[in-house]
């Protein structure tokens, strides 16, 4: 028979409670990233005790840009750009390498604080920059237009497809910060850039937000007939018109890779010894979660009440590795029942195996529960 229990005894049958009698922690995304993600070239969740950006980035402007111990997407620290009123020049970090491949992915999490006003054009870019002249002959920019729309805008002076000013046609997306729901929340952005074979038009670039493809251009000439390489990935906060007031924006979980990266479902620390256990109705970040078991069978019902949101239910092992997505769906305000029959992508539970269920609201972990199946 399957029973819920802690390491020192069983929970009440039929009630799904978070564990509180053991002290494990999920690994953060950057922990052991080289071993866990051999296709990754760089990962920074800004959790290091060394908060000097110049120690791990080749070019840094700290004009209001710093690592802070609040408002993080995951963990306790993130990168904050603090604007003062009227500020134009702002911070940036550049991760540079002459060994970047011709096909590169760059992902970052971004958030404007609640009440943020205006749209700073600069956000991120991937480019080639000559180390002697410091001139860039091609750059793929993820920028915000004056109306709040996020777009890919590409400068490519050697391209056969560029206009007289050296720019390709802009690729506007349907994602806009003019939508109030996109202010005050973390958004996962990812760019893909494939350089063309010199002299051909077989390059491409793409942009995703929260794993939804927003914009793409294929059959592109980015570098003309040259052999110039990608060598910089940049997070950039420059504001052409100046900030209308003192305010903040944030970055976190910055990854550069040779393959698509995708969203990171955050975890966190499970309740430790001595902490008060949660009740069976766990409320967090505007969501109420109730999880019921149907007798000794594998069928479980998740009763979820939340505001309009993307709600995800994910199964993890005790090493913090996600092994199954139970459900992930957007929903309107209200209560809904999500039933799960225990099926797990061709795998099966083994008697006595220990698992963690993580519930996320808008991709942020709100509830973690330990059980033995």
Secondary structure, DSSP 8 states (H G I E B T S, - for coil): ----EETTEE--TTB-----S---B---TTTTHHHH-TTEEEEE-S--S---GGGT-SEEE-SSEEEESSS-SSSS-EEEEEE-TT--S--EEEEE-TT--SEEEEEEEEEE-TT--S--SEEEEEEE--TTT---SEEEEEEE-TTSEEEEEEEETT-TT--TTSB---EEEEEETTSGGGSSS-EEEEEEEE---TTS--EEEEEEETTEEEEEEEEE-SSTT------EEEEE---TT--SSSEEEEEEEEEEESS---------B---TTS----SSEEETTEEEEEEE-TTSS-EEEEEEESSEEEEEEEE-TTS-EEEEEEEEEE-SEEEEEEE-S-BTTB---TT-EEEEEEEETTEEEEEEEEE-
